[in-house]
Amino acid sequence: MACVSAAGHPALLRFVHSESGGPTVQLDFAFICDYADSTAKVVAFGIGFDQIQAPSLPARHHRLCVVARFRAHKTEIGQKQARVVIMDADGAETAAIQGIVDLADPVDQLETTATLVVNFDNLNFESYGPYSAHVLLDGNEMHRMPFEVSQPPANA
């Protein structure tokens, strides 16, 4: 398991085969939420939102958390480079965090899993519109989660 914060602290799937013929790492799930922690289980609050309301710009969002769980065949054990990127509508990176996903030896099993929890604290948004969180593993995009930054609705 790997936990990374902005401060730098540390769907069932089938396996597809890589060009080398071996199984590759797959994504069990990924989501954005307000808070997450991962020890033996993932504990998360505010799961799966797709909109952040900001009354004015620039807007500072207290915490945006990205959770991803990877599954791999035991032949894929070892450390993998993880990167989670927040992008704006033009594809420009507004924030990024790198870390390590450690796919440990499953010993008596064929598969292993690792959970990545990334906290973007005090994330700044300079404009309203679409954004997305991207989960990459060893440079390959595993999942993209779109969300919108918008003004709150006017009071009627």
C-alpha positions in Angstrom: 0.0 0.0 0.0 1.1 3.6 -0.6 -0.3 6.8 0.9 0.9 10.1 -0.5 -0.2 13.6 0.4 0.4 16.9 -1.3 3.0 17.5 1.4 4.8 14.5 0.1 4.2 12.0 2.9 4.2 9.0 2.2 -15.9 -3.8 -12.2 -14.1 -7.0 -11.7 -11.0 -7.3 -13.9 -9.4 -9.6 -16.3 -5.7 -9.6 -17.1 -4.6 -8.4 -20.4 -1.2 -9.3 -21.8 1.6 -6.9 -22.5 3.7 -7.0 -25.6 6.2 -9.3 -23.8 3.3 -11.8 -23.3 3.0 -11.5 -19.5 0.1 -10.2 -17.5 -0.1 -6.5 -16.7 -1.2 -4.5 -13.7 -5.0 -3.7 -13.8 -7.1 -1.2 -12.0 -9.8 -2.5 -9.6 -11.3 0.9 -8.9 -10.5 4.6 -8.7 -12.6 7.5 -7.4 -12.3 11.0 -6.0 -13.6 11.9 -2.6 -13.3 14.4 0.2 -11.3 12.2 2.6 -9.7 8.7 2.4 -7.4 6.6 4.5 -6.1 3.1 3.7 -4.7 0.7 6.2 -6.3 -2.8 6.0 -9.4 -1.4 4.3 -10.1 1.8 2.4 -12.2 4.3 4.5 -13.5 7.2 2.4 -16.0 10.1 2.8 -17.7 12.1 0.1 -17.1 9.5 -2.5 -17.5 10.1 -6.2 -18.4 13.7 -6.4 -18.1 15.4 -9.8 -18.6 19.0 -9.0 -16.9 21.6 -6.8 -18.8 24.8 -6.2 -16.8 28.0 -5.8 -18.4 31.4 -5.2 -15.4 33.2 -6.5 -12.0 32.7 -8.3 -9.3 31.8 -7.7 -10.9 29.1 -5.6 -9.1 27.0 -3.0 -10.5 23.6 -2.3 -9.5 22.2 1.1 -8.9 18.6 0.1 -9.4 16.5 -3.0 -8.5 12.9 -2.5 -7.8 10.3 -5.2 -8.1 6.6 -4.4 -7.0 3.8 -6.7 -6.6 0.1 -6.1 -4.3 -1.9 -8.4 -4.4 -5.7 -9.0 -1.6 -7.7 -10.6 -0.5 -11.2 -11.3 2.3 -12.4 -9.0 4.8 -12.1 -11.9 4.2 -8.3 -11.8 5.3 -7.8 -8.1 7.6 -4.9 -7.2 7.5 -1.2 -7.1 5.7 0.8 -9.7 5.9 4.6 -10.3 2.5 6.2 -9.6 1.5 9.7 -10.7 -1.8 11.4 -10.1 -2.4 14.6 -12.1 -5.1 17.2 -12.0 -5.7 18.8 -15.5 -7.8 21.8 -16.6 -10.0 21.9 -19.8 -6.9 22.7 -21.9 -5.0 19.7 -20.7 -2.6 21.8 -18.6 -1.5 20.3 -15.3 -2.7 22.3 -12.3 -1.3 19.9 -9.7 0.5 16.5 -9.7 1.8 14.1 -7.1 4.2 11.2 -7.6 4.7 8.2 -5.5 5.4 4.5 -5.3 2.9 1.6 -5.5 4.4 -1.5 -4.0 2.9 -4.7 -5.4 4.0 -7.1 -2.7 4.6 -10.8 -3.2 1.2 -12.5 -2.6 3.1 -15.7 -1.4 0.4 -18.5 -1.8 -1.9 -16.6 -4.2 -1.8 -15.8 -7.9 -2.7 -12.1 -7.4 -1.6 -9.1 -5.3 -3.2 -5.7 -4.7 -2.0 -2.3 -3.7 -4.1 0.8 -2.8 -2.9 4.3 -3.5 -4.4 7.3 -1.6 -3.3 10.7 -2.7 -4.4 13.9 -1.0 -4.3 17.2 -2.8 -4.5 19.8 0.0 -5.4 23.4 -0.7 -5.9 22.8 -4.4 -6.2 26.1 -6.4 -8.6 26.5 -9.3 -8.1 29.6 -11.4 -11.1 29.2 -13.7 -14.6 27.6 -13.8 -15.1 24.7 -16.1 -14.1 21.1 -16.6 -11.2 19.5 -14.9 -10.0 15.9 -14.5 -7.9 13.7 -12.2 -5.7 11.2 -14.0 -4.1 8.1 -12.4 -0.9 6.9 -14.1 1.1 3.8 -13.4 4.6 3.5 -14.9 3.6 6.3 -17.3 0.5 4.6 -18.5 -2.9 6.2 -17.8 -5.0 3.8 -15.9 -8.1 6.0 -15.3 -9.5 9.5 -15.8 -12.1 11.1 -13.5 -13.8 14.2 -14.8 -15.2 16.9 -12.5 -16.4 20.5 -12.8 -15.6 23.7 -10.9 -18.7 25.9 -11.0 -20.4 28.8 -9.3 -23.1 27.8 -6.8 -26.6 28.3 -8.1 -28.2 31.7 -7.5 -30.6 31.9 -4.6 -34.2 32.0 -5.9 
